[in-house]
């Protein structure tokens, strides 16, 4: 940055925005450190107290409406009036209050086949022979779906999952994004996840699949899986390596082949609880990961800042907080331009 240039400070959250974020965070889980930070924020300004009380009251009204039979009846009629393949559960109850809107960011899902709503924020996806179910999440959303065999899938931000169950196989295809699978055991029907040119074959296990272009990353938490090139139906098998994974391993499949190594797989799937963790990560790579969860873009403006190494855990979707923390803890300056945040090395 040129000498004497002014830094535009990042626009902080309003009390209402911060209150909604804290309310959603504390409903999911809050550790001791977060509770202390919440208490400090609450005491910092009487407006914060008022905003949080308002969010709490709004959520009570939302919860009451959710149990009102007349409201449930109207909602069911509205859903059934839509064409079957266009029923959209992306917002569940929509957003009857600010807190509800924030919580939906964590649980939003769009289903293009009529599934059944289970407990709040969960989709129970039925499957008939040759019927395709498509689950989608938007930027910054996560969703949990329960499949008809009892398997569950957690979709990360901006993901698309196609489900095609049959009597012989449980086929799903990750068309975009990232998903964590907890597979119900069924030795007679393998669970097969296709992504790009590879597929992951499991019987009963827990693993994550992430798709980046033609590159596929698999992280195994429990059980055992096989990763292999997709075999075209009715044709010869595709040439390529086959790998068997054990818990605690990460595999990357690309045009160059398969690369497998030990990994802290629990940290790799920390996004499930709304966090991303970086360990001696280049700032430019950390920014690319944070940008997956928000429409507010962070840009790294110079090579010196790009190579800054950062370590820490950050909330997904919190671009402002990330930039603010980085600028306070590392030799980096943050400058806001509308919906864009620019990071550059501190001169």
MOUR-V145625 format. One record per residue. N is the residue number from 0. RES is the residue in three letters. OMEGA is omega in whole degrees, 0 to 359 (999 if undefined). D_CENTER is the distance of its C-alpha to the mean C-alpha in whole Angstrom. Layout:
[[N	RES	OMEGA	D_CENTER] [N	RES	OMEGA	D_CENTER]]
This chain:
[[0	UNK	183	34] [1	UNK	183	38] [2	UNK	177	40] [3	UNK	179	40] [4	UNK	183	37] [5	UNK	175	36] [6	UNK	176	32] [7	UNK	183	30] [8	UNK	177	29] [9	UNK	180	25] [10	UNK	182	25] [11	UNK	177	24] [12	UNK	171	22] [13	UNK	177	25] [14	UNK	180	25] [15	UNK	180	24] [16	UNK	180	20] [17	UNK	180	21] [18	UNK	179	22] [19	UNK	180	19] [20	UNK	179	16] [21	UNK	181	18] [22	UNK	180	19] [23	UNK	180	15] [24	UNK	183	15] [25	UNK	175	18] [26	UNK	179	17] [27	UNK	176	14] [28	UNK	178	16] [29	UNK	178	18] [30	UNK	186	20] [31	UNK	182	24] [32	UNK	180	23] [33	UNK	178	21] [34	UNK	178	23] [35	UNK	178	26] [36	UNK	178	24] [37	UNK	180	24] [38	UNK	179	27] [39	UNK	180	28] [40	UNK	182	26] [41	UNK	184	28] [42	UNK	185	31] [43	UNK	185	31] [44	UNK	177	32] [45	UNK	179	33] [46	UNK	178	31] [47	UNK	177	28] [48	UNK	183	30] [49	UNK	181	31] [50	UNK	181	27] [51	UNK	177	26] [52	UNK	180	28] [53	UNK	178	28] [54	UNK	179	24] [55	UNK	179	25] [56	UNK	180	28] [57	UNK	179	26] [58	UNK	177	23] [59	UNK	178	26] [60	UNK	179	28] [61	UNK	180	24] [62	UNK	178	24] [63	UNK	179	28] [64	UNK	182	28] [65	UNK	181	25] [66	UNK	181	28] [67	UNK	182	31] [68	UNK	182	32] [69	UNK	177	33] [70	UNK	180	30] [71	UNK	180	28] [72	UNK	179	31] [73	UNK	179	30] [74	UNK	180	27] [75	UNK	179	28] [76	UNK	180	30] [77	UNK	180	28] [78	UNK	183	26] [79	UNK	179	28] [80	UNK	180	30] [81	UNK	174	28] [82	UNK	186	28] [83	UNK	184	26] [84	UNK	178	24] [85	UNK	178	23] [86	UNK	189	22] [87	UNK	178	19] [88	UNK	189	17] [89	UNK	181	14] [90	UNK	183	15] [91	UNK	181	17] [92	UNK	183	20] [93	UNK	177	19] [94	UNK	181	20] [95	UNK	179	23] [96	UNK	180	22] [97	UNK	180	20] [98	UNK	179	19] [99	UNK	181	18] [100	UNK	180	16] [101	UNK	181	14] [102	UNK	179	13] [103	UNK	176	12] [104	UNK	180	10] [105	UNK	190	8] [106	UNK	185	9] [107	UNK	176	10] [108	UNK	176	11] [109	UNK	182	14] [110	UNK	181	16] [111	UNK	168	19] [112	UNK	186	21] [113	UNK	174	22] [114	UNK	179	20] [115	UNK	178	21] [116	UNK	176	20] [117	UNK	178	20] [118	UNK	188	19] [119	UNK	176	17] [120	UNK	183	14] [121	UNK	176	14] [122	UNK	175	15] [123	UNK	188	18] [124	UNK	174	19] [125	UNK	177	22] [126	UNK	174	24] [127	UNK	180	27] [128	UNK	176	29] [129	UNK	174	28] [130	UNK	180	26] [131	UNK	175	22] [132	UNK	178	19] [133	UNK	177	16] [134	UNK	182	13] [135	UNK	169	11] [136	UNK	177	8] [137	UNK	179	9] [138	UNK	179	8] [139	UNK	181	7] [140	UNK	168	6] [141	UNK	182	4] [142	UNK	175	7] [143	UNK	177	10] [144	UNK	175	13] [145	UNK	182	16] [146	UNK	189	18] [147	UNK	180	22] [148	UNK	181	23] [149	UNK	174	21] [150	UNK	176	18] [151	UNK	177	15] [152	UNK	175	11] [153	UNK	179	8] [154	UNK	176	6] [155	UNK	183	3] [156	UNK	170	4] [157	UNK	185	7] [158	UNK	177	8] [159	UNK	179	11] [160	UNK	178	13] [161	UNK	184	17] [162	UNK	179	18] [163	UNK	179	22] [164	UNK	173	24] [165	UNK	181	28] [166	UNK	187	30] [167	UNK	184	30] [168	UNK	171	27] [169	UNK	185	23] [170	UNK	171	22] [171	UNK	178	18] [172	UNK	175	17] [173	UNK	183	14] [174	UNK	179	15] [175	UNK	170	12] [176	UNK	194	9] [177	UNK	181	7] [178	UNK	176	8] [179	UNK	184	10] [180	UNK	171	13] [181	UNK	194	16] [182	UNK	174	19] [183	UNK	183	22] [184	UNK	175	25] [185	UNK	185	27] [186	UNK	182	29] [187	UNK	183	31] [188	UNK	180	28] [189	UNK	177	26] [190	UNK	188	22] [191	UNK	177	21] [192	UNK	176	18] [193	UNK	177	19] [194	UNK	184	17] [195	UNK	184	20] [196	UNK	182	23] [197	UNK	176	22] [198	UNK	180	21] [199	UNK	185	20] [200	UNK	181	23] [201	UNK	174	22] [202	UNK	175	24] [203	UNK	188	23] [204	UNK	178	20] [205	UNK	182	17] [206	UNK	180	15] [207	UNK	175	12] [208	UNK	177	12] [209	UNK	182	11] [210	UNK	175	13] [211	UNK	185	14] [212	UNK	177	17] [213	UNK	180	20] [214	UNK	182	19] [215	UNK	174	17] [216	UNK	177	15] [217	UNK	176	16] [218	UNK	184	16] [219	UNK	179	18] [220	UNK	181	17] [221	UNK	174	20] [222	UNK	184	23] [223	UNK	178	24] [224	UNK	176	23] [225	UNK	178	25] [226	UNK	184	23] [227	UNK	175	26] [228	UNK	178	26] [229	UNK	178	26] [230	UNK	177	29] [231	UNK	180	31] [232	UNK	176	32] [233	UNK	182	36] [234	UNK	179	36] [235	UNK	179	36] [236	UNK	179	33] [237	UNK	180	32] [238	UNK	178	33] [239	UNK	183	31] [240	UNK	174	30] [241	UNK	181	29] [242	UNK	174	27] [243	UNK	184	26] [244	UNK	174	24] [245	UNK	180	24] [246	UNK	180	22] [247	UNK	179	21] [248	UNK	174	21] [249	UNK	179	19] [250	UNK	174	20] [251	UNK	179	20] [252	UNK	180	21] [253	UNK	179	23] [254	UNK	180	26] [255	UNK	180	28] [256	UNK	182	27] [257	UNK	176	25] [258	UNK	183	25] [259	UNK	180	24] [260	UNK	175	24] [261	UNK	180	23] [262	UNK	171	20] [263	UNK	189	18] [264	UNK	178	16] [265	UNK	177	15] [266	UNK	180	14] [267	UNK	182	12] [268	UNK	179	9] [269	UNK	177	10] [270	UNK	180	6] [271	UNK	179	6] [272	UNK	174	9] [273	UNK	179	7] [274	UNK	166	9] [275	UNK	184	10] [276	UNK	178	14] [277	UNK	180	16] [278	UNK	182	20] [279	UNK	184	22] [280	UNK	175	20] [281	UNK	182	22] [282	UNK	181	21] [283	UNK	178	20] [284	UNK	177	18] [285	UNK	178	16] [286	UNK	178	16] [287	UNK	178	15] [288	UNK	180	11] [289	UNK	181	11] [290	UNK	178	12] [291	UNK	190	9] [292	UNK	185	7] [293	UNK	174	11] [294	UNK	171	14] [295	UNK	186	16] [296	UNK	172	17] [297	UNK	179	18] [298	UNK	175	21] [299	UNK	193	23] [300	UNK	180	27] [301	UNK	184	29] [302	UNK	181	29] [303	UNK	178	30] [304	UNK	182	27] [305	UNK	184	25] [306	UNK	175	26] [307	UNK	181	26] [308	UNK	181	24] [309	UNK	176	22] [310	UNK	179	20] [311	UNK	178	18] [312	UNK	184	15] [313	UNK	176	13] [314	UNK	177	11] [315	UNK	178	8] [316	UNK	182	10] [317	UNK	184	13] [318	UNK	181	15] [319	UNK	182	18] [320	UNK	179	18] [321	UNK	182	17] [322	UNK	180	20] [323	UNK	181	22] [324	UNK	180	22] [325	UNK	182	22] [326	UNK	179	25] [327	UNK	187	27] [328	UNK	185	26] [329	UNK	181	27] [330	UNK	185	29] [331	UNK	175	27] [332	UNK	179	28] [333	UNK	180	25] [334	UNK	183	27] [335	UNK	175	25] [336	UNK	182	26] [337	UNK	181	25] [338	UNK	182	21] [339	UNK	175	21] [340	UNK	181	22] [341	UNK	177	24] [342	UNK	177	24] [343	UNK	182	28] [344	UNK	180	30] [345	UNK	183	32] [346	UNK	999	36]]
